[in-house]
């Protein structure tokens, strides 16, 4: 794993890997990291299903990728993670079309938006970034298990963020009903939930041959930042400084700098395919490496509250309660 790092790109981490015959799904694939992840996987021969909520953007992304004459096949489908009814409908359709899924990259997300609520009334960042993906992934689990049963090594990759260090998950008021809404706190909690979900899901699916990872892609200028203004960018720098022990940005390690989109998508591609990760799961990666536990004053790493098995179980139970469905994977 020492060969890859901050500046590695998707094509570099996938060099020499043959994904022919494998089926990958990528959420939030109509632009940015999701589109690049889809391109990179298809470039190695995978059949890739692009998932997003906006049909016009999805069609444009698909057309752009098809012009590149990639070895793998491309398809697309609508998936609106902010509406659990639509998530269920999409999952049912996709299971019929694709009974075997080898790679599921949960890339979609919203960041630092004003207070909004999903169709079912959940805070938008928690509802989209975590609950929507929780339900979709659990519903698609039979297809992932089918891959393992056929001799594959299926993986789920959940995009978290170093933003998880902004705060532990608030189990008492996850939807900001009692406390004042703070968009960065809400974003951080949703990213913590992404890691905890990875821990809980891996515990359940590892016995069935499916492994799960969470990743920090790095700081990249994509449509994810569409709600940000100059003050927000300053807030990002201030928060990044606070979780790294007060170091000025110029003195921090390279991970504090912006990445290109191919660099940002590289950790997702690595987590999904790297032979070095075989037999592992429930881990958090950054810069194409397994992350260490964050330390006071350190610039990287994963907070222990995001990988705590007991908190992962607590979030799992809460998530089942909120989506109104319990899951067992036999």
C-alpha positions in Angstrom: 0.0 0.0 0.0 3.0 2.3 0.3 3.1 2.8 -3.4 0.0 5.0 -3.3 -0.7 8.3 -1.5 -2.1 11.8 -1.7 -1.4 12.4 -5.3 -2.3 9.0 -6.7 -5.0 9.0 -9.4 -7.8 6.5 -10.2 -5.9 5.2 -13.3 -2.8 4.7 -11.2 -4.4 2.7 -8.4 -6.4 0.6 -11.0 -3.4 -0.1 -13.2 -3.1 -3.8 -14.0 -6.5 -4.6 -12.4 -9.0 -6.4 -14.7 -12.6 -5.8 -13.9 -14.1 -7.6 -16.9 -17.2 -9.4 -16.0 -17.8 -7.4 -12.8 -20.8 -5.2 -12.2 -20.3 -1.9 -10.3 -22.9 0.6 -9.2 -21.9 4.2 -8.3 -24.3 6.7 -6.6 -24.0 10.4 -7.3 -22.4 9.5 -10.7 -23.7 12.4 -12.8 -20.7 14.6 -12.0 -17.5 15.0 -10.0 -16.0 12.1 -8.1 -18.9 9.7 -9.0 -18.5 10.3 -12.7 -14.7 9.8 -12.5 -15.1 6.7 -10.4 -17.5 5.3 -13.0 -15.1 6.2 -15.8 -12.1 4.6 -14.1 -14.0 1.3 -13.3 -15.3 1.1 -16.9 -11.8 1.8 -18.2 -10.7 -1.5 -16.5 -13.6 -3.4 -18.1 -16.3 -3.3 -15.5 -20.0 -2.8 -16.4 -20.9 0.3 -14.5 -24.4 1.5 -13.6 -24.4 5.3 -13.0 -27.0 6.3 -10.3 -28.2 9.8 -9.7 -31.4 11.7 -9.1 -31.4 14.2 -12.0 -32.1 12.5 -15.3 -30.8 15.3 -17.5 -27.4 15.4 -15.7 -27.3 11.6 -15.7 -27.9 11.4 -19.4 -25.2 14.1 -20.1 -22.7 12.2 -17.9 -23.5 8.9 -19.7 -23.1 10.5 -23.1 -19.8 12.0 -22.1 -18.4 8.7 -20.9 -19.7 6.8 -24.0 -17.7 9.2 -26.2 -14.5 7.9 -24.5 -15.0 4.4 -26.0 -14.3 2.7 -22.6 -13.9 -1.1 -22.6 -16.7 -1.6 -20.0 -20.4 -1.2 -20.6 -22.3 1.7 -19.2 -25.9 2.0 -17.9 -27.8 4.4 -15.8 -30.8 4.6 -13.5 -32.5 7.2 -11.3 -31.9 7.1 -7.5 -33.2 9.9 -5.2 -31.7 9.2 -1.8 -33.7 12.0 -0.2 -36.9 10.0 -0.6 -37.0 6.5 1.0 -40.0 5.5 -1.1 -38.1 6.3 -4.3 -35.1 4.4 -2.9 -37.2 1.3 -2.4 -38.6 1.6 -5.9 -35.2 2.0 -7.4 -33.7 -0.8 -5.5 -36.5 -3.2 -6.5 -36.0 -2.3 -10.2 -32.2 -2.6 -10.0 -32.3 -6.0 -8.2 -34.5 -7.3 -11.1 -32.0 -6.0 -13.7 -28.8 -6.8 -11.8 -29.2 -9.8 -9.5 -25.4 -9.8 -9.0 -23.5 -6.7 -7.9 -19.7 -6.9 -7.3 -19.0 -3.3 -6.3 -21.2 -0.7 -4.7 -19.7 2.8 -4.4 -21.9 5.0 -2.2 -20.6 8.3 -3.5 -23.6 10.6 -3.5 -24.0 13.3 -0.8 -24.8 16.9 0.1 -22.6 19.2 2.1 -23.3 22.2 4.4 -26.7 23.0 2.9 -29.2 25.3 4.7 -31.7 23.5 6.9 -33.8 21.3 4.6 -35.7 18.1 5.2 -36.1 14.9 3.1 -39.4 13.6 1.9 -39.8 11.8 5.2 -38.8 14.8 7.3 -35.2 13.9 8.2 -32.5 16.6 8.2 -31.2 16.6 4.7 -27.6 15.8 5.2 -28.3 12.9 7.7 -31.2 11.7 5.6 -29.4 11.7 2.3 -25.8 11.0 3.2 -26.6 8.2 5.7 -30.2 7.0 5.8 -30.8 6.9 2.0 -27.6 5.0 1.5 -28.3 2.7 4.5 -31.7 1.7 3.0 -30.4 1.4 -0.5 -27.4 -0.7 0.5 -29.4 -3.1 2.7 -31.9 -3.6 0.0 -29.1 -4.3 -2.5 -27.4 -6.7 -0.2 -28.8 -9.9 -1.9 -27.1 -8.9 -5.1 -23.8 -8.4 -3.3 -24.2 -11.8 -1.5 -24.9 -13.4 -4.9 -21.5 -12.1 -6.1 -19.8 -13.7 -3.1 -21.7 -17.0 -3.6 -20.5 -17.0 -7.2 -16.9 -16.7 -6.1 -16.5 -13.0 -6.3 -15.1 -10.6 -3.7 -17.8 -7.9 -3.5 -17.1 -4.7 -1.7 -19.1 -1.7 -0.6 -17.4 1.7 -0.3 -19.1 4.5 1.6 -17.8 8.0 1.0 -17.2 9.7 4.4 -14.9 12.6 4.9 -12.3 14.1 7.3 -15.3 16.2 8.1 -16.4 13.4 10.4 -13.9 15.0 12.9 -16.2 18.0 13.2 -18.4 16.0 15.6 -19.6 12.7 17.0 -23.0 11.5 16.0 -25.9 13.0 18.2 -28.2 10.1 19.0 -30.5 12.3 21.0 -31.4 14.7 18.2 -30.1 13.5 14.8 -32.6 15.5 12.9 -32.2 18.9 14.6 -35.6 19.0 16.1 -34.5 20.4 19.5 -31.1 22.0 18.9 -30.2 24.9 16.6 -29.1 23.8 13.2 -25.4 24.3 12.3 -24.7 23.1 8.8 -21.1 22.0 9.4 -21.9 20.2 12.5 -24.7 18.4 10.7 -22.4 17.6 7.8 -19.8 16.2 10.2 -22.3 14.0 12.0 -23.6 12.6 8.7 -20.0 11.7 7.8 -19.4 10.1 11.2 -22.6 8.1 10.4 -21.0 6.9 7.1 -18.1 5.4 9.0 -20.3 3.8 11.7 -22.5 2.3 9.0 -19.4 0.8 7.4 -18.4 -0.8 10.6 -21.9 -2.1 11.3 -22.5 -3.4 7.7 -19.1 -5.1 7.5 -19.9 -6.9 10.8 -23.1 -8.3 9.2 -21.9 -9.0 5.7 -18.3 -10.2 6.2 -19.6 -13.7 7.2 -21.2 -13.8 3.8 -18.2 -12.7 1.8 -19.0 -9.0 1.4 -16.5 -6.4 2.8 -17.2 -2.7 3.5 -14.9 0.3 3.7 -15.3 4.0 4.4 -13.1 6.6 2.6 -12.1 10.2 2.9 -11.6 11.4 -0.7 -9.8 14.6 0.2 -10.7 18.2 -0.5 -11.9 18.6 -4.1 -13.8 21.4 -5.8 -16.9 19.6 -7.1 -20.7 20.2 -7.2 -20.7 19.0 -3.6 -19.7 22.5 -2.6 -22.5 24.3 -4.5 -23.9 25.7 -1.3 -20.5 27.2 -0.2 -19.5 30.9 -0.3 -16.3 32.6 0.7 -17.2 32.6 4.4 -17.8 28.8 4.1 -14.4 28.2 2.6 -12.9 30.1 5.5 -14.9 28.0 7.9 -13.6 24.8 6.3 -10.0 26.1 6.8 -10.7 27.1 10.4 -12.3 23.7 11.2 -9.5 21.8 9.5 -7.0 23.8 11.6 -9.0 23.1 14.8 -9.0 19.3 14.3 -5.3 19.3 13.4 -4.1 20.9 16.6 -4.2 24.5 15.5 -1.5 24.3 12.8 -1.8 26.9 10.1 -2.8 25.4 6.7 0.5 26.1 5.1 2.3 24.0 7.7 0.0 21.0 7.4 0.6 17.8 5.5 -0.4 17.6 1.8 -3.8 16.2 2.6 -4.9 19.7 3.7 -4.5 20.8 0.1 -7.1 20.4 -2.7 -6.9 17.4 -4.9 -7.9 17.0 -8.5 -11.0 14.9 -9.2 -8.9 11.9 -10.4 -6.9 12.1 -7.2 -10.0 12.5 -5.1 -11.7 9.5 -6.6 -8.6 7.3 -6.2 -9.2 6.3 -2.7 -12.7 5.0 -3.6 -11.3 3.0 -6.5 -8.5 1.7 -4.3 -10.9 0.6 -1.5 -13.1 -1.1 -4.1 -10.4 -3.1 -5.8 -7.1 -3.3 -4.1 -5.8 -6.9 -3.6 -4.0 -5.6 -0.5 -7.3 -5.1 1.2 -8.5 -8.7 0.7 -9.8 -10.2 4.0 -10.2 -6.8 5.6 -13.2 -4.6 6.2 -14.9 -2.1 8.5 -11.9 0.3 8.0 -11.5 3.9 7.0 -9.1 5.0 4.3 -7.5 8.3 3.3 -4.9 9.0 0.6 -5.2 5.3 -0.6 -4.1 4.0 2.7 -5.7 2.5 5.8 -6.0 5.3 8.3 -4.7 5.3 11.8 -6.7 6.5 14.8 -6.7 10.3 14.9 -4.4 11.9 17.5 -4.7 15.3 19.1 -2.7 17.6 16.9 -2.6 15.2 14.0 -3.7 16.2 10.5 -5.3 13.0 9.5 -6.8 9.8 10.8 -10.2 8.5 11.9 -11.8 9.5 15.3 -12.4 6.5 17.6 -16.0 7.5 18.0 -16.5 6.8 14.3 -15.3 3.3 14.5 -16.7 2.3 17.9 -18.6 -1.0 17.5 -21.1 -0.2 20.2 -21.9 3.1 18.6 -22.1 1.4 15.2 -24.7 -1.0 16.6 -26.6 1.8 18.2 -26.7 3.7 14.9 -27.8 0.5 13.1 -30.8 0.1 15.4 -31.7 3.8 15.1 -31.5 3.6 11.3 -33.7 0.6 11.1 -36.2 2.4 13.3 -36.2 5.5 11.1 -36.5 3.7 7.8 -39.1 1.4 9.2 -37.5 -1.8 8.3 -35.2 -4.4 10.0 -32.6 -6.3 8.0 -31.0 -9.7 8.4 -28.6 -11.2 6.0 -28.8 -14.9 6.0 
